[in-house]
Amino acid sequence: MIYTITFNPAVDYVVHADKINKGSVNRAVREEIYFGGKGINVSLVLAELEIPSIALGFAAGFTGNAIEKGISSDNITSDFVHLDSGFSRINVKIKSDTETELNGCGPEIPQEKIEEFFKKLDKIRDGDMIVLAGSVPPSLPSDIYEKILDRIGIRKVKVVIDAAKDLMLNVLKYKPFLVKPNNYELEEMFGIKLKSTDDIVKYAYELKKMGAMNVLVSMAADGSILLDENGKTHIFGACRGDVKNSVGAGDSMVAGFIAGCESGDFEYALKLGTAAGGATAFSDGLAKNKDIFRLLNQL
């Protein structure tokens, strides 16, 4: 089984307006609501690819209930820890001539609820996969990724990490199956400026030397690079299309890659990940099955 973890899930309220005038009442021309967070996004795209997963994390209040109900309607099984106070965050995204985001902070997570969450990790068995994605809320310990992997211990679990800087660097010692930085995160990790494909390959290889089995570097419109566990380097360009949305594209690439790994072929996994990321970038929401496989034929 695949387990995805979202510490701070959200209701994304997307508002489209012809123009925004500061200090005035503005009217939307259309609006959408999505339920997400990086781990949930991975689960949603996995479901489009007919791969089951279980979404773990924390949910609170009426928005937490809405998130659980919403992802359940998309065939996602969740096993959230329910908080007794606060509410899961609402992220507001205003799209007009520019795009403006205001992300909520989310609820406080008390220590006893963290312990309840850790107990759920005991269900994970040899051969399962766990996806750790995104930042850590202030009310959780900054080393919670490490605590999670310590809790899993000697079980033979494949670990996928999609996080920035120290969150990723500090867990490389656990030899994760996959890490997926983007090129800017790779620059931040090593305090350098990447000027060429060779530079990206060089520093991706540094992550392998530090413990990562497979390193996937996403580069938006410039495509992606994979250094696989067999010592091969794969380079793909991006799919062709009109970009509408950047939210969730990286999560979709992770989901596509995981689904593609079922074949045992890393080149195919990268292709499917690239197609899934593109399908999200070219949509208002997350990638749908038919769009993923339509783009797969481009590669």
Secondary structure as GFF3:
##gff-version 3
##sequence-region A 1 299
A	DSSP	beta_strand	2	6	.	.	.	ID=ss1
A	DSSP	beta_strand	10	16	.	.	.	ID=ss2
A	DSSP	beta_strand	30	36	.	.	.	ID=ss3
A	DSSP	alpha_helix	38	48	.	.	.	ID=ss4
A	DSSP	beta_strand	53	60	.	.	.	ID=ss5
A	DSSP	alpha_helix	61	72	.	.	.	ID=ss6
A	DSSP	beta_strand	77	83	.	.	.	ID=ss7
A	DSSP	beta_strand	89	95	.	.	.	ID=ss8
A	DSSP	beta_strand	99	103	.	.	.	ID=ss9
A	DSSP	alpha_helix	111	120	.	.	.	ID=ss10
A	DSSP	three_ten_helix	121	123	.	.	.	ID=ss11
A	DSSP	beta_strand	129	133	.	.	.	ID=ss12
A	DSSP	alpha_helix	144	152	.	.	.	ID=ss13
A	DSSP	beta_strand	158	162	.	.	.	ID=ss14
A	DSSP	alpha_helix	165	169	.	.	.	ID=ss15
A	DSSP	three_ten_helix	172	174	.	.	.	ID=ss16
A	DSSP	beta_strand	178	179	.	.	.	ID=ss17
A	DSSP	alpha_helix	183	190	.	.	.	ID=ss18
A	DSSP	alpha_helix	197	209	.	.	.	ID=ss19
A	DSSP	beta_strand	214	218	.	.	.	ID=ss20
A	DSSP	three_ten_helix	220	222	.	.	.	ID=ss21
A	DSSP	beta_strand	224	227	.	.	.	ID=ss22
A	DSSP	beta_strand	233	236	.	.	.	ID=ss23
A	DSSP	alpha_helix	249	260	.	.	.	ID=ss24
A	DSSP	three_ten_helix	261	263	.	.	.	ID=ss25
A	DSSP	alpha_helix	266	281	.	.	.	ID=ss26
A	DSSP	alpha_helix	289	296	.	.	.	ID=ss27
###
